[in-house]
Amino acid sequence: MTANVLDQQSEIQPDWLNASLGEFQFTKKLGDSFLSSRVVFYPGSGVDYAPIELFERAAHCYLYVDYSADLDTAPSIPNCQLLHQQKLTIGE
């Protein structure tokens, strides 16, 4: 397998990612920090988790967005821990 060049681009883990699970709640401040870190954004993703394998060491988080996805029945993602799940309105 060819080495992923992104694996060589390490970056310090952002502070927001160190929050305990009970403290993790989406706010504007958290959103600003979140979006300024290494995020893989995948609109219309459905259950295609290929970017997780591709960016496994380079990204801090994955933002999967799909209007047709049901958060209550979302499958677990291999080798990942879900920190937070929250439905947001367009205004939020």
N, CA, C and O atoms as CSV, one atom per row, in Angstrom:
chain,resi,resn,atom,element,x,y,z
A,1,MET,N,N,0.847,-1.184,0.000
A,1,MET,CA,C,0.000,0.000,0.000
A,1,MET,C,C,0.889,1.243,0.000
A,1,MET,O,O,1.893,1.281,0.712
A,2,THR,N,N,0.545,2.228,-0.764
A,2,THR,CA,C,1.289,3.473,-0.842
A,2,THR,C,C,1.044,4.300,0.416
A,2,THR,O,O,-0.087,4.370,0.898
A,3,ALA,N,N,2.081,4.920,0.945
A,3,ALA,CA,C,1.951,5.761,2.134
A,3,ALA,C,C,1.094,6.981,1.802
A,3,ALA,O,O,1.197,7.556,0.718
A,4,ASN,N,N,0.265,7.353,2.740
A,4,ASN,CA,C,-0.583,8.525,2.575
A,4,ASN,C,C,0.225,9.759,2.961
A,4,ASN,O,O,0.656,9.876,4.108
A,5,VAL,N,N,0.438,10.679,2.025
A,5,VAL,CA,C,1.233,11.870,2.282
A,5,VAL,C,C,0.630,12.703,3.417
A,5,VAL,O,O,1.358,13.423,4.100
A,6,LEU,N,N,-0.671,12.618,3.626
A,6,LEU,CA,C,-1.309,13.376,4.701
A,6,LEU,C,C,-0.903,12.864,6.079
A,6,LEU,O,O,-0.953,13.613,7.055
A,7,ASP,N,N,-0.506,11.606,6.169
A,7,ASP,CA,C,-0.066,11.050,7.444
A,7,ASP,C,C,1.188,11.748,7.956
A,7,ASP,O,O,1.466,11.728,9.155
A,8,GLN,N,N,1.934,12.356,7.067
A,8,GLN,CA,C,3.178,13.025,7.439
A,8,GLN,C,C,2.961,14.471,7.860
A,8,GLN,O,O,3.909,15.144,8.263
A,9,GLN,N,N,1.747,14.951,7.774
A,9,GLN,CA,C,1.420,16.339,8.106
A,9,GLN,C,C,0.726,16.400,9.457
A,9,GLN,O,O,-0.465,16.703,9.535
A,10,SER,N,N,1.465,16.113,10.520
A,10,SER,CA,C,0.841,16.070,11.841
A,10,SER,C,C,0.535,17.473,12.340
A,10,SER,O,O,1.143,18.454,11.913
A,11,GLU,N,N,-0.408,17.538,13.237
A,11,GLU,CA,C,-0.830,18.801,13.841
A,11,GLU,C,C,-1.277,18.496,15.266
A,11,GLU,O,O,-1.825,17.427,15.532
A,12,ILE,N,N,-1.049,19.418,16.167
A,12,ILE,CA,C,-1.438,19.228,17.567
A,12,ILE,C,C,-2.952,19.106,17.666
A,12,ILE,O,O,-3.688,19.809,16.974
A,13,GLN,N,N,-3.410,18.207,18.531
A,13,GLN,CA,C,-4.851,18.020,18.735
A,13,GLN,C,C,-5.461,19.310,19.283
A,13,GLN,O,O,-4.949,19.856,20.260
A,14,PRO,N,N,-6.532,19.806,18.684
A,14,PRO,CA,C,-7.141,21.060,19.142
A,14,PRO,C,C,-7.792,20.912,20.519
A,14,PRO,O,O,-8.235,19.827,20.899
A,15,ASP,N,N,-7.842,22.027,21.260
A,15,ASP,CA,C,-8.396,22.027,22.615
A,15,ASP,C,C,-9.841,21.535,22.665
A,15,ASP,O,O,-10.218,20.826,23.598
A,16,TRP,N,N,-10.649,21.898,21.681
A,16,TRP,CA,C,-12.061,21.523,21.724
A,16,TRP,C,C,-12.234,20.009,21.720
A,16,TRP,O,O,-13.239,19.497,22.213
A,17,LEU,N,N,-11.275,19.301,21.174
A,17,LEU,CA,C,-11.367,17.849,21.086
A,17,LEU,C,C,-11.042,17.174,22.420
A,17,LEU,O,O,-11.275,15.976,22.587
A,18,ASN,N,N,-10.509,17.937,23.355
A,18,ASN,CA,C,-10.185,17.410,24.677
A,18,ASN,C,C,-11.345,17.513,25.660
A,18,ASN,O,O,-11.214,17.072,26.802
A,19,ALA,N,N,-12.460,18.074,25.258
A,19,ALA,CA,C,-13.618,18.207,26.145
A,19,ALA,C,C,-14.149,16.827,26.510
A,19,ALA,O,O,-14.140,15.907,25.693
A,20,SER,N,N,-14.610,16.698,27.748
A,20,SER,CA,C,-15.195,15.413,28.153
A,20,SER,C,C,-16.526,15.230,27.440
A,20,SER,O,O,-17.145,16.205,27.014
A,21,LEU,N,N,-16.961,13.999,27.312
A,21,LEU,CA,C,-18.195,13.711,26.577
A,21,LEU,C,C,-19.391,14.437,27.167
A,21,LEU,O,O,-20.271,14.866,26.422
A,22,GLY,N,N,-19.446,14.586,28.478
A,22,GLY,CA,C,-20.565,15.273,29.112
A,22,GLY,C,C,-20.571,16.775,28.870
A,22,GLY,O,O,-21.618,17.414,28.965
A,23,GLU,N,N,-19.405,17.344,28.557
A,23,GLU,CA,C,-19.279,18.789,28.342
A,23,GLU,C,C,-19.406,19.183,26.881
A,23,GLU,O,O,-19.519,20.368,26.565
A,24,PHE,N,N,-19.390,18.225,26.008
A,24,PHE,CA,C,-19.360,18.513,24.583
A,24,PHE,C,C,-20.745,18.926,24.103
A,24,PHE,O,O,-21.640,18.086,23.998
A,25,GLN,N,N,-20.930,20.204,23.814
A,25,GLN,CA,C,-22.188,20.732,23.301
A,25,GLN,C,C,-21.855,21.770,22.241
A,25,GLN,O,O,-20.984,22.614,22.453
A,26,PHE,N,N,-22.525,21.720,21.126
A,26,PHE,CA,C,-22.229,22.631,20.022
A,26,PHE,C,C,-22.670,24.046,20.358
A,26,PHE,O,O,-23.836,24.286,20.672
A,27,THR,N,N,-21.731,24.980,20.290
A,27,THR,CA,C,-21.992,26.409,20.474
A,27,THR,C,C,-21.285,27.148,19.349
A,27,THR,O,O,-20.531,26.543,18.588
A,28,LYS,N,N,-21.519,28.451,19.238
A,28,LYS,CA,C,-20.835,29.222,18.201
A,28,LYS,C,C,-19.325,29.187,18.421
A,28,LYS,O,O,-18.569,29.032,17.462
A,29,LYS,N,N,-18.877,29.327,19.657
A,29,LYS,CA,C,-17.443,29.299,19.953
A,29,LYS,C,C,-16.839,27.948,19.554
A,29,LYS,O,O,-15.785,27.885,18.921
A,30,LEU,N,N,-17.522,26.885,19.933
A,30,LEU,CA,C,-17.046,25.554,19.562
A,30,LEU,C,C,-17.061,25.397,18.045
A,30,LEU,O,O,-16.132,24.833,17.467
A,31,GLY,N,N,-18.107,25.892,17.405
A,31,GLY,CA,C,-18.206,25.800,15.946
A,31,GLY,C,C,-17.061,26.503,15.242
A,31,GLY,O,O,-16.515,25.993,14.264
A,32,ASP,N,N,-16.698,27.684,15.746
A,32,ASP,CA,C,-15.573,28.416,15.156
A,32,ASP,C,C,-14.273,27.635,15.308
A,32,ASP,O,O,-13.486,27.540,14.366
A,33,SER,N,N,-14.049,27.071,16.506
A,33,SER,CA,C,-12.838,26.277,16.744
A,33,SER,C,C,-12.856,25.019,15.894
A,33,SER,O,O,-11.847,24.639,15.300
A,34,PHE,N,N,-14.013,24.381,15.844
A,34,PHE,CA,C,-14.189,23.149,15.077
A,34,PHE,C,C,-13.855,23.376,13.608
A,34,PHE,O,O,-13.093,22.615,13.011
A,35,LEU,N,N,-14.429,24.428,13.031
A,35,LEU,CA,C,-14.253,24.680,11.605
A,35,LEU,C,C,-12.868,25.204,11.252
A,35,LEU,O,O,-12.490,25.204,10.080
A,36,SER,N,N,-12.101,25.653,12.254
A,36,SER,CA,C,-10.737,26.105,11.962
A,36,SER,C,C,-9.722,24.978,12.159
A,36,SER,O,O,-8.521,25.181,11.982
A,37,SER,N,N,-10.208,23.794,12.523
A,37,SER,CA,C,-9.315,22.639,12.646
A,37,SER,C,C,-9.446,21.774,11.392
A,37,SER,O,O,-10.125,22.154,10.439
A,38,ARG,N,N,-8.813,20.646,11.397
A,38,ARG,CA,C,-8.832,19.774,10.216
A,38,ARG,C,C,-10.115,18.950,10.189
A,38,ARG,O,O,-10.251,17.940,10.880
A,39,VAL,N,N,-11.040,19.417,9.372
A,39,VAL,CA,C,-12.356,18.794,9.268
A,39,VAL,C,C,-12.524,18.199,7.883
A,39,VAL,O,O,-12.204,18.837,6.880
A,40,VAL,N,N,-13.027,16.979,7.833
A,40,VAL,CA,C,-13.424,16.395,6.561
A,40,VAL,C,C,-14.927,16.624,6.455
A,40,VAL,O,O,-15.696,16.065,7.238
A,41,PHE,N,N,-15.347,17.434,5.501
A,41,PHE,CA,C,-16.757,17.760,5.292
A,41,PHE,C,C,-17.247,16.952,4.097
A,41,PHE,O,O,-16.669,17.006,3.011
A,42,TYR,N,N,-18.308,16.213,4.316
A,42,TYR,CA,C,-18.798,15.311,3.281
A,42,TYR,C,C,-20.310,15.455,3.155
A,42,TYR,O,O,-21.051,14.702,3.787
A,43,PRO,N,N,-20.783,16.410,2.347
A,43,PRO,CA,C,-22.230,16.567,2.168
A,43,PRO,C,C,-22.814,15.432,1.338
A,43,PRO,O,O,-22.183,14.950,0.397
A,44,GLY,N,N,-24.015,15.013,1.690
A,44,GLY,CA,C,-24.682,13.937,0.962
A,44,GLY,C,C,-23.973,12.611,1.138
A,44,GLY,O,O,-23.969,11.784,0.226
A,45,SER,N,N,-23.382,12.400,2.284
A,45,SER,CA,C,-22.507,11.250,2.507
A,45,SER,C,C,-23.214,9.910,2.619
A,45,SER,O,O,-22.638,8.874,2.287
A,46,GLY,N,N,-24.457,9.919,3.083
A,46,GLY,CA,C,-25.125,8.642,3.304
A,46,GLY,C,C,-24.313,7.807,4.271
A,46,GLY,O,O,-23.981,8.272,5.361
A,47,VAL,N,N,-23.989,6.589,3.894
A,47,VAL,CA,C,-23.169,5.722,4.753
A,47,VAL,C,C,-21.822,5.395,4.092
A,47,VAL,O,O,-21.254,4.328,4.326
A,48,ASP,N,N,-21.319,6.315,3.270
A,48,ASP,CA,C,-20.018,6.138,2.634
A,48,ASP,C,C,-18.940,6.683,3.563
A,48,ASP,O,O,-18.782,7.897,3.690
A,49,TYR,N,N,-18.203,5.793,4.210
A,49,TYR,CA,C,-17.198,6.207,5.183
A,49,TYR,C,C,-15.775,6.122,4.626
A,49,TYR,O,O,-14.819,6.088,5.401
A,50,ALA,N,N,-15.616,6.086,3.318
A,50,ALA,CA,C,-14.288,5.994,2.711
A,50,ALA,C,C,-13.357,7.139,3.127
A,50,ALA,O,O,-12.166,6.891,3.318
A,51,PRO,N,N,-13.840,8.381,3.277
A,51,PRO,CA,C,-12.929,9.455,3.697
A,51,PRO,C,C,-12.306,9.222,5.076
A,51,PRO,O,O,-11.220,9.731,5.353
A,52,ILE,N,N,-12.966,8.475,5.925
A,52,ILE,CA,C,-12.394,8.201,7.241
A,52,ILE,C,C,-11.116,7.388,7.090
A,52,ILE,O,O,-10.127,7.642,7.779
A,53,GLU,N,N,-11.135,6.427,6.204
A,53,GLU,CA,C,-9.928,5.638,5.960
A,53,GLU,C,C,-8.857,6.492,5.290
A,53,GLU,O,O,-7.680,6.390,5.636
A,54,LEU,N,N,-9.247,7.327,4.342
A,54,LEU,CA,C,-8.290,8.153,3.611
A,54,LEU,C,C,-7.608,9.180,4.515
A,54,LEU,O,O,-6.399,9.391,4.417
A,55,PHE,N,N,-8.381,9.816,5.391
A,55,PHE,CA,C,-7.850,10.890,6.231
A,55,PHE,C,C,-7.667,10.472,7.685
A,55,PHE,O,O,-7.647,11.330,8.567
A,56,GLU,N,N,-7.534,9.179,7.958
A,56,GLU,CA,C,-7.564,8.681,9.324
A,56,GLU,C,C,-6.563,9.335,10.264
A,56,GLU,O,O,-6.870,9.495,11.445
A,57,ARG,N,N,-5.410,9.712,9.807
A,57,ARG,CA,C,-4.419,10.330,10.687
A,57,ARG,C,C,-4.284,11.829,10.458
A,57,ARG,O,O,-3.618,12.506,11.241
A,58,ALA,N,N,-4.886,12.354,9.429
A,58,ALA,CA,C,-4.714,13.760,9.090
A,58,ALA,C,C,-5.844,14.651,9.597
A,58,ALA,O,O,-5.633,15.844,9.810
A,59,ALA,N,N,-7.027,14.101,9.791
A,59,ALA,CA,C,-8.179,14.910,10.198
A,59,ALA,C,C,-8.439,14.780,11.693
A,59,ALA,O,O,-8.134,13.757,12.306
A,60,HIS,N,N,-9.009,15.840,12.268
A,60,HIS,CA,C,-9.415,15.799,13.666
A,60,HIS,C,C,-10.853,15.326,13.807
A,60,HIS,O,O,-11.239,14.780,14.840
A,61,CYS,N,N,-11.629,15.538,12.776
A,61,CYS,CA,C,-13.027,15.136,12.859
A,61,CYS,C,C,-13.624,15.046,11.454
A,61,CYS,O,O,-13.041,15.493,10.466
A,62,TYR,N,N,-14.788,14.460,11.419
A,62,TYR,CA,C,-15.508,14.262,10.170
A,62,TYR,C,C,-16.892,14.846,10.336
A,62,TYR,O,O,-17.586,14.558,11.311
A,63,LEU,N,N,-17.285,15.657,9.395
A,63,LEU,CA,C,-18.599,16.271,9.420
A,63,LEU,C,C,-19.389,15.679,8.262
A,63,LEU,O,O,-19.252,16.093,7.111
A,64,TYR,N,N,-20.207,14.709,8.597
A,64,TYR,CA,C,-21.032,14.037,7.596
A,64,TYR,C,C,-22.412,14.678,7.623
A,64,TYR,O,O,-23.045,14.777,8.674
A,65,VAL,N,N,-22.863,15.106,6.470
A,65,VAL,CA,C,-24.124,15.819,6.371
A,65,VAL,C,C,-24.980,15.167,5.295
A,65,VAL,O,O,-24.558,15.014,4.149
A,66,ASP,N,N,-26.189,14.788,5.689
A,66,ASP,CA,C,-27.093,14.184,4.723
A,66,ASP,C,C,-28.518,14.396,5.217
A,66,ASP,O,O,-28.898,13.885,6.271
A,67,TYR,N,N,-29.301,15.146,4.458
A,67,TYR,CA,C,-30.683,15.424,4.860
A,67,TYR,C,C,-31.518,14.166,4.997
A,67,TYR,O,O,-32.486,14.142,5.757
A,68,SER,N,N,-31.152,13.120,4.268
A,68,SER,CA,C,-31.960,11.908,4.325
A,68,SER,C,C,-31.497,10.944,5.423
A,68,SER,O,O,-32.105,9.892,5.620
A,69,ALA,N,N,-30.431,11.298,6.132
A,69,ALA,CA,C,-29.922,10.412,7.193
A,69,ALA,C,C,-30.784,10.543,8.442
A,69,ALA,O,O,-31.243,11.633,8.781
A,70,ASP,N,N,-30.995,9.444,9.106
A,70,ASP,CA,C,-31.746,9.411,10.357
A,70,ASP,C,C,-30.753,9.190,11.493
A,70,ASP,O,O,-30.155,8.119,11.597
A,71,LEU,N,N,-30.576,10.195,12.342
A,71,LEU,CA,C,-29.589,10.093,13.418
A,71,LEU,C,C,-29.909,8.971,14.393
A,71,LEU,O,O,-29.008,8.416,15.022
A,72,ASP,N,N,-31.180,8.635,14.522
A,72,ASP,CA,C,-31.568,7.588,15.465
A,72,ASP,C,C,-31.144,6.197,15.006
A,72,ASP,O,O,-31.009,5.288,15.825
A,73,THR,N,N,-30.938,6.030,13.721
A,73,THR,CA,C,-30.565,4.705,13.209
A,73,THR,C,C,-29.218,4.730,12.482
A,73,THR,O,O,-28.925,3.839,11.684
A,74,ALA,N,N,-28.404,5.748,12.758
A,74,ALA,CA,C,-27.106,5.847,12.088
A,74,ALA,C,C,-26.214,4.681,12.509
A,74,ALA,O,O,-26.129,4.360,13.694
A,75,PRO,N,N,-25.553,4.052,11.549
A,75,PRO,CA,C,-24.671,2.928,11.888
A,75,PRO,C,C,-23.403,3.423,12.571
A,75,PRO,O,O,-23.008,4.576,12.398
A,76,SER,N,N,-22.775,2.559,13.339
A,76,SER,CA,C,-21.498,2.939,13.945
A,76,SER,C,C,-20.444,3.001,12.849
A,76,SER,O,O,-20.556,2.326,11.825
A,77,ILE,N,N,-19.442,3.802,13.071
A,77,ILE,CA,C,-18.377,3.989,12.091
A,77,ILE,C,C,-17.164,3.207,12.575
A,77,ILE,O,O,-16.713,3.412,13.702
A,78,PRO,N,N,-16.633,2.323,11.756
A,78,PRO,CA,C,-15.498,1.494,12.171
A,78,PRO,C,C,-14.310,2.329,12.659
A,78,PRO,O,O,-13.937,3.314,12.022
A,79,ASN,N,N,-13.723,1.934,13.781
A,79,ASN,CA,C,-12.533,2.566,14.354
A,79,ASN,C,C,-12.725,4.018,14.757
A,79,ASN,O,O,-11.746,4.760,14.843
A,80,CYS,N,N,-13.947,4.443,15.005
A,80,CYS,CA,C,-14.218,5.809,15.414
A,80,CYS,C,C,-15.098,5.820,16.658
A,80,CYS,O,O,-15.880,4.901,16.899
A,81,GLN,N,N,-14.950,6.882,17.435
A,81,GLN,CA,C,-15.790,7.065,18.606
A,81,GLN,C,C,-16.643,8.309,18.373
A,81,GLN,O,O,-16.114,9.386,18.100
A,82,LEU,N,N,-17.937,8.160,18.479
A,82,LEU,CA,C,-18.840,9.280,18.329
A,82,LEU,C,C,-18.785,10.121,19.597
A,82,LEU,O,O,-19.099,9.630,20.681
A,83,LEU,N,N,-18.386,11.389,19.471
A,83,LEU,CA,C,-18.312,12.275,20.622
A,83,LEU,C,C,-19.627,12.989,20.863
A,83,LEU,O,O,-20.044,13.192,22.004
A,84,HIS,N,N,-20.269,13.363,19.775
A,84,HIS,CA,C,-21.487,14.151,19.924
A,84,HIS,C,C,-22.322,14.043,18.653
A,84,HIS,O,O,-21.796,13.935,17.545
A,85,GLN,N,N,-23.602,14.074,18.842
A,85,GLN,CA,C,-24.538,14.039,17.723
A,85,GLN,C,C,-25.633,15.028,18.059
A,85,GLN,O,O,-26.222,14.962,19.139
A,86,GLN,N,N,-25.913,15.942,17.150
A,86,GLN,CA,C,-26.886,16.987,17.437
A,86,GLN,C,C,-27.551,17.442,16.157
A,86,GLN,O,O,-26.874,17.709,15.164
A,87,LYS,N,N,-28.841,17.533,16.168
A,87,LYS,CA,C,-29.574,18.057,15.033
A,87,LYS,C,C,-29.532,19.583,15.125
A,87,LYS,O,O,-29.770,20.155,16.189
A,88,LEU,N,N,-29.230,20.233,14.009
A,88,LEU,CA,C,-29.152,21.684,13.965
A,88,LEU,C,C,-30.113,22.218,12.909
A,88,LEU,O,O,-30.354,21.583,11.882
A,89,THR,N,N,-30.645,23.381,13.182
A,89,THR,CA,C,-31.477,24.068,12.197
A,89,THR,C,C,-30.572,24.891,11.287
A,89,THR,O,O,-29.385,25.045,11.577
A,90,ILE,N,N,-31.098,25.410,10.217
A,90,ILE,CA,C,-30.310,26.244,9.316
A,90,ILE,C,C,-29.782,27.471,10.064
A,90,ILE,O,O,-28.647,27.888,9.835
A,91,GLY,N,N,-30.577,28.042,10.941
A,91,GLY,CA,C,-30.154,29.210,11.713
A,91,GLY,C,C,-28.995,28.914,12.655
A,91,GLY,O,O,-28.135,29.762,12.893
A,92,GLU,N,N,-28.990,27.704,13.181
A,92,GLU,CA,C,-27.897,27.345,14.081
A,92,GLU,C,C,-26.622,27.099,13.329
A,92,GLU,O,O,-25.598,26.786,13.936
